[in-house]
């Protein structure tokens, strides 16, 4: 019989991150640019107290362990309080992307069976419109003080966030429970059909926070001031609200103010040293800085993920502004961090050009994630940097199944990512393609099937395929390749106008091209690889 360790057993719980931050870094600031427009200052101690008050308030509203609590909110101190107050009290925090099509938001809320929805005041009209479809929602809490509540509303179950907290004393002890308990749920942007839920455990979230803070990952320190540009509804802001509590650093939350000027002012006023977000946001910031001949005084590092960062952007950050870019890759199903681009000691003598080329890849695994590439038969391929294959991962914060979906997505115990990649002998992974034909615009997914389904409803359309077309600002935008019905006449403008009200405005394709026929595979599927090749040099009118 093996000799067992004689160590204390303390479950890995999200509340322990907040307790640590309060006890050891209580005076470290949390600064938020609010929806109200002003700058709000809190610290880890006040956030911890208000999180406990929130836990008390939710218990008073009758919520039971395991109930889901939804949020439709931007990055701010109240959203952090909800992260901790909900998960810490054995409820499940469900962040919802307000940019999804309204019907999808309603579907997600009903699927998760959210009992309470917390909503920022400028997103409130969305929830008010959807309210009749949300049978599961018992209370809607507007994240504001009484004076900023909606003037009039038909909703009878409306509550004020600050009044909820003011009614409690904060004398609350975080409960101890199994670390494998659900802590939060994030839904993937559905590429086919409805989105699917990824349910994270307390254990997986705490381990992810540890790994994210490591020197070869985000390299977070107590001396950092971090501004997460990535929204808190995008896979828990890549775990930053948890990793920040773990190291006790200052957080600066931009709220909905994501334009270049607002971000630059916040970076400078609050002496931000580090940030994280998708390439599209950085384009706006860089354009503002360049147009006004500005420099950054404290900003040193940014993590860029969500979609591939253009090499030109990496070079602009590093050569013009002295800011290190860490290229990263992950997925909702990975909580989300999988790889980050950091150099090894062996690269010290490499030329600047060779180093940059290596850092343009998606990077190497951090501890907790293992990866492999396989061919179409499932045979494992070599790490030679040349052989592309389907990327599969496994690890401490990778899902084993989707919420309410019986069929396991795993292949031999590995999660198939849907990406096609190469891995070099040093373990640096590079995404070369996607096995699914999803279009990635500014870090947001656009499902090609949805776009095709809309146009198939037009009387002049015989057959249609949506493909990704390169775009200088958004990385990719949708191009529709259309075969008209015999004798039918229809214009590009008419087809683009046909999308109005059927999908979110930002997902509307940028262009339509007409062809005599579409290429098909032997099984009768549209051969999109061939189409992408045919239209790789197509110039979009918006480009």
HUKA-V495279 format. One record per residue. N is the residue number from 1. RES is the residue in one letter. SS is DSSP state (A for helix, B for strand, O for the rest). D_LAST is the distance of its C-alpha to the last C-alpha in Angstrom with 2 decimals. Layout:
n = <N/N>
res = <RES/RES>
ss = <SS/SS>
d_last = <D_LAST/D_LAST>
This chain:
n = <1/2/3/4/5/6/7/8/9/10/11/12/13/14/15/16/17/18/19/20/21/22/23/24/25/26/27/28/29/30/31/32/33/34/35/36/37/38/39/40/41/42/43/44/45/46/47/48/49/50/51/52/53/54/55/56/57/58/59/60/61/62/63/64/65/66/67/68/69/70/71/72/73/74/75/76/77/78/79/80/81/82/83/84/85/86/87/88/89/90/91/92/93/94/95/96/97/98/99/100/101/102/103/104/105/106/107/108/109/110/111/112/113/114/115/116/117/118/119/120/121/122/123/124/125/126/127/128/129/130/131/132/133/134/135/136/137/138/139/140/141/142/143/144/145/146/147/148/149/150/151/152/153/154/155/156/157/158/159/160/161/162/163/164/165/166/167/168/169/170/171/172/173/174/175/176/177/178/179/180/181/182/183/184/185/186/187/188/189/190/191/192/193/194/195/196/197/198/199/200/201/202/203/204/205/206/207/208/209/210/211/212/213/214/215/216/217/218/219/220/221/222/223/224/225/226/227/228/229/230/231/232/233/234/235/236/237/238/239/240/241/242/243/244/245/246/247/248/249/250/251/252/253/254/255/256/257/258/259/260/261/262/263/264/265/266/267/268/269/270/271/272/273/274/275/276/277/278/279/280/281/282/283/284/285/286/287/288/289/290/291/292/293/294/295/296/297/298/299/300/301/302/303/304/305/306/307/308/309/310/311/312/313/314/315/316/317/318/319/320/321/322/323/324/325/326/327/328/329/330/331/332/333/334/335/336/337/338/339/340/341/342/343/344/345/346/347/348/349/350/351/352/353/354/355/356/357/358/359/360/361/362/363/364/365/366/367/368/369/370/371/372/373/374/375/376/377/378/379/380/381/382/383/384/385/386/387/388/389/390/391/392/393/394/395/396/397/398/399/400/401/402/403/404/405/406/407/408/409/410/411/412/413/414/415/416/417/418/419/420/421/422/423/424/425/426/427/428/429/430/431/432/433/434/435/436/437/438/439/440/441/442/443/444/445/446/447/448/449/450/451/452/453/454/455/456/457/458/459/460/461/462/463/464/465/466/467/468/469/470/471/472/473/474/475/476/477/478/479/480/481/482/483/484/485/486/487/488/489/490/491/492/493/494/495/496/497/498/499/500/501/502/503/504/505/506/507/508/509/510/511/512/513/514/515/516/517/518/519/520/521/522/523/524/525/526/527/528/529/530/531/532/533/534/535/536/537/538/539/540/541/542/543>
res = <X/X/X/X/X/X/X/X/X/X/X/X/X/X/X/X/X/X/X/X/X/X/X/X/X/X/X/X/X/X/X/X/X/X/X/X/X/X/X/X/X/X/X/X/X/X/X/X/X/X/X/X/X/X/X/X/X/X/X/X/X/X/X/X/X/X/X/X/X/X/X/X/X/X/X/X/X/X/X/X/X/X/X/X/X/X/X/X/X/X/X/X/X/X/X/X/X/X/X/X/X/X/X/X/X/X/X/X/X/X/X/X/X/X/X/X/X/X/X/X/X/X/X/X/X/X/X/X/X/X/X/X/X/X/X/X/X/X/X/X/X/X/X/X/X/X/X/X/X/X/X/X/X/X/X/X/X/X/X/X/X/X/X/X/X/X/X/X/X/X/X/X/X/X/X/X/X/X/X/X/X/X/X/X/X/X/X/X/X/X/X/X/X/X/X/X/X/X/X/X/X/X/X/X/X/X/X/X/X/X/X/X/X/X/X/X/X/X/X/X/X/X/X/X/X/X/X/X/X/X/X/X/X/X/X/X/X/X/X/X/X/X/X/X/X/X/X/X/X/X/X/X/X/X/X/X/X/X/X/X/X/X/X/X/X/X/X/X/X/X/X/X/X/X/X/X/X/X/X/X/X/X/X/X/X/X/X/X/X/X/X/X/X/X/X/X/X/X/X/X/X/X/X/X/X/X/X/X/X/X/X/X/X/X/X/X/X/X/X/X/X/X/X/X/X/X/X/X/X/X/X/X/X/X/X/X/X/X/X/X/X/X/X/X/X/X/X/X/X/X/X/X/X/X/X/X/X/X/X/X/X/X/X/X/X/X/X/X/X/X/X/X/X/X/X/X/X/X/X/X/X/X/X/X/X/X/X/X/X/X/X/X/X/X/X/X/X/X/X/X/X/X/X/X/X/X/X/X/X/X/X/X/X/X/X/X/X/X/X/X/X/X/X/X/X/X/X/X/X/X/X/X/X/X/X/X/X/X/X/X/X/X/X/X/X/X/X/X/X/X/X/X/X/X/X/X/X/X/X/X/X/X/X/X/X/X/X/X/X/X/X/X/X/X/X/X/X/X/X/X/X/X/X/X/X/X/X/X/X/X/X/X/X/X/X/X/X/X/X/X/X/X/X/X/X/X/X/X/X/X/X/X/X/X/X/X/X/X/X/X/X/X/X/X/X/X/X/X/X/X/X/X/X/X/X/X/X/X/X/X/X/X/X>
ss = <O/O/O/O/O/O/O/O/O/O/O/O/O/A/A/A/A/A/A/A/A/A/A/A/A/O/O/O/B/B/B/B/B/O/O/O/O/O/B/B/B/B/B/A/A/A/A/A/A/A/A/A/A/A/A/A/A/A/A/A/O/O/O/O/O/O/O/B/B/B/B/B/O/O/O/O/A/A/A/A/A/A/A/A/A/A/A/A/O/O/O/B/B/B/B/O/O/O/O/O/O/A/A/A/A/A/A/A/A/A/A/A/O/B/B/B/B/B/B/O/O/O/O/A/A/A/A/A/A/A/A/A/A/O/O/O/O/O/B/B/B/B/O/O/O/A/A/A/O/O/O/O/O/O/O/O/O/B/B/B/A/A/A/A/A/A/O/O/O/O/O/O/O/O/O/O/O/O/O/O/O/B/B/B/B/B/B/O/O/O/O/O/O/O/O/O/B/B/B/B/B/A/A/A/A/A/A/A/A/A/A/A/A/O/O/O/O/O/O/O/O/O/O/O/B/B/B/B/O/O/O/O/O/O/A/A/A/A/O/A/A/A/A/A/A/A/A/O/O/B/B/B/B/O/O/O/O/O/O/A/A/A/A/A/A/A/A/A/A/O/O/O/O/B/B/B/B/O/A/A/A/A/A/A/A/A/A/A/A/A/A/O/O/O/O/O/O/O/O/O/B/B/B/B/O/O/O/O/O/O/A/A/A/A/A/A/A/A/A/A/A/O/O/B/B/B/B/B/B/B/B/A/A/A/O/B/B/B/B/B/O/O/O/O/A/A/A/O/O/O/O/A/A/A/A/A/A/A/A/O/O/O/B/B/B/O/O/O/B/B/B/B/B/B/O/O/O/O/O/B/O/O/O/O/O/O/O/O/B/B/B/B/B/B/B/O/O/O/O/O/O/O/O/O/O/O/O/O/O/B/B/O/O/B/B/B/B/B/B/B/B/B/B/O/O/O/O/O/B/B/B/B/B/B/O/O/O/O/B/B/B/O/O/B/B/B/O/A/A/A/A/A/A/A/A/A/O/O/O/O/B/B/B/B/B/B/B/B/B/B/B/O/O/O/B/B/B/B/B/B/B/B/B/B/O/O/O/O/O/O/O/A/A/A/A/A/A/O/O/O/O/O/O/O/A/A/A/O/O/O/B/B/B/B/O/O/O/O/O/B/O/O/O/O/O/B/O/A/A/A/A/A/A/A/O/O/O/O/O/O/O/O/O>
d_last = <67.20/64.41/64.97/62.64/61.11/62.89/59.98/59.23/56.78/54.25/51.49/47.92/46.95/44.02/46.61/48.01/44.81/45.20/48.96/48.40/45.86/48.30/51.34/50.02/47.06/47.87/47.21/43.68/41.19/38.57/36.54/34.34/32.15/33.24/31.80/34.57/32.80/35.56/36.07/38.50/40.55/42.29/43.49/44.17/47.70/46.73/43.95/46.60/49.08/46.66/45.52/49.21/49.64/46.74/48.40/51.59/49.87/48.29/51.75/53.23/50.75/52.26/49.55/50.92/49.91/47.00/45.61/41.84/40.45/36.87/34.59/31.63/31.07/29.03/30.14/33.49/37.21/38.19/35.80/37.43/40.82/39.89/38.76/42.21/44.42/43.31/43.28/46.26/48.41/47.80/45.27/41.79/38.73/35.89/32.58/30.27/26.53/26.36/22.70/23.91/24.65/28.09/29.97/28.86/30.09/33.37/33.71/33.27/35.83/38.30/37.88/38.64/41.34/40.48/43.62/42.11/38.60/37.75/35.01/33.50/34.37/30.83/30.23/33.70/32.71/30.98/34.22/36.36/34.56/34.91/38.51/40.31/38.63/39.67/43.33/43.41/42.48/45.67/44.29/41.11/41.17/39.08/38.33/39.81/43.13/45.16/43.99/40.33/41.05/39.73/42.07/42.76/41.92/43.40/43.34/46.87/45.96/44.09/45.02/44.29/43.23/45.23/48.31/48.18/48.31/50.91/53.31/53.51/55.31/53.24/56.42/54.77/55.11/52.15/53.50/53.81/52.80/51.53/48.50/47.01/46.76/43.32/41.68/38.26/36.02/32.23/30.52/27.77/24.78/26.15/24.30/27.11/29.27/30.16/29.43/32.21/34.11/34.68/37.95/38.52/42.07/43.54/44.42/40.96/39.33/41.86/41.55/37.74/38.24/40.65/38.30/35.24/37.35/38.57/38.07/35.94/33.80/32.70/35.83/36.67/39.73/41.81/40.84/37.10/35.25/32.44/29.60/27.97/24.45/24.32/25.80/29.38/28.37/26.30/29.19/31.41/28.99/29.42/33.16/33.00/35.34/37.94/37.56/37.75/41.07/42.31/41.97/42.53/39.64/38.26/35.32/32.96/31.24/28.31/28.74/25.84/24.96/21.82/20.02/19.98/23.04/25.16/24.59/25.37/28.52/29.68/29.19/31.31/33.91/34.72/34.49/32.09/32.45/30.23/27.32/25.37/22.11/18.73/15.94/13.81/16.85/17.41/14.08/15.34/18.75/17.90/15.96/19.09/21.47/19.98/19.73/23.34/24.72/26.04/27.49/28.55/32.33/32.99/29.79/30.40/28.75/25.87/25.56/22.03/21.77/20.44/17.74/17.59/17.09/14.99/17.78/16.30/16.66/20.19/21.09/19.96/22.07/24.98/25.17/24.23/25.74/28.23/26.94/27.56/24.86/26.42/24.17/25.51/25.44/27.20/27.36/28.98/31.80/32.41/32.85/30.11/30.66/31.06/30.17/29.35/28.69/31.80/33.72/37.31/40.15/40.05/36.68/38.19/38.86/35.54/33.41/30.56/28.10/29.81/29.90/26.17/25.53/27.89/26.38/22.90/24.66/25.19/28.74/32.28/34.16/36.00/39.56/39.65/36.98/37.74/35.38/35.69/33.80/35.37/34.98/34.98/38.78/38.66/40.06/39.17/37.19/37.87/36.08/35.32/31.63/31.09/32.09/29.35/30.82/30.52/30.63/33.57/34.90/38.03/39.38/40.89/37.92/36.51/37.24/39.92/39.19/37.10/38.63/40.74/39.67/42.75/41.19/40.47/37.05/38.74/39.35/42.57/42.16/38.55/35.45/32.81/29.42/27.34/25.53/26.16/27.01/29.15/31.73/33.21/36.97/36.53/34.90/31.29/29.02/25.54/23.45/22.38/21.42/22.34/25.22/24.02/20.89/19.55/15.86/15.37/12.86/13.61/17.12/17.84/18.76/17.82/20.59/19.72/23.21/22.83/19.80/21.84/24.97/23.62/22.60/25.88/27.56/26.31/29.17/27.17/25.60/27.67/25.61/22.18/20.31/17.41/15.61/13.10/9.90/8.43/5.61/6.18/7.60/9.13/10.17/10.06/9.35/11.86/12.01/15.42/17.58/20.42/23.88/25.50/29.20/31.50/31.77/29.15/26.61/23.52/20.21/16.64/16.96/20.33/19.28/16.51/19.21/21.62/20.14/21.26/23.94/23.93/21.51/20.12/17.48/14.89/15.43/14.62/12.47/9.09/10.56/14.03/15.52/19.29/21.62/25.44/26.00/24.61/26.08/28.64/30.60/34.40/34.67/32.61/29.44/26.03/25.19/21.70/21.93/22.23/19.33/16.99/18.48/18.10/14.38/13.43/11.84/10.10/6.76/5.22/5.64/3.83/0.00>
